[in-house]
Amino acid sequence: MAAESASAIPKGQVDLMDFIDWSGVECLNQSGSNTIVNALKQGYREDEGLNLVSDADEQLLIYIPFNQVIKLHSIVIKGPEEEGPKTVKLFSNKEHMGFSNVNDYPPSDTVVLSEDNLKGKPVTLKYVKFQNVRSVTIFIEDNQHDGETTNVQKIVLYGSTVETTDMKGLKKIEDH
């Protein structure tokens, strides 16, 4: 199992899970017991019995902040053949989005997930659109068979960190 997931990691990229600011992760329209943690967090996302499931309709809006600036290269979104996500819009550095305004902004990238993608094949994103990413918003617009609920088994973000200056470490120069 570990060898299979390791080979899916695109060359030169890492699983960005360790750089997620978990205190800020949000998901709108998630079912009470089937939350975003099930699909995103290590250990939970490997358990086929734990899923993220939409509540009122098929749409999900997921906000993932990072604790440092990253470059997002690709994404894996696993789900079942019928209830798995289909149209996925990704937004770089857009905070406080809701279902009422998600269509007011052009997405940084839009992907339509294939059957192979739902089984774990990574989707390479428009890399130039995801260079200085502090947060990513994932809007799952619909699912494969236009059902009432969408089921996400696993979300993995691949990319790299951006070397930045630690502003807290800089000393202020006094004016003379």
Buried (B, 14 or more C-beta within 10 A) or exposed (E): EEEEBEEBBEEEBBBBBEBBEEEEBBBBBBBEEBBBBBBBBEEBBEEEEBBBBBBEEBBBBBBBBBBBBBBBBBBBBBBBEEBBBBBBBBBBBBEEBEBEEBEEEEBBBEBEBEEEBBEBBBBEBBEEBBEEBBBBBBBBBBBBEEBEBBBBBBBBBBBBBBEEEEEEEEEEEEEE
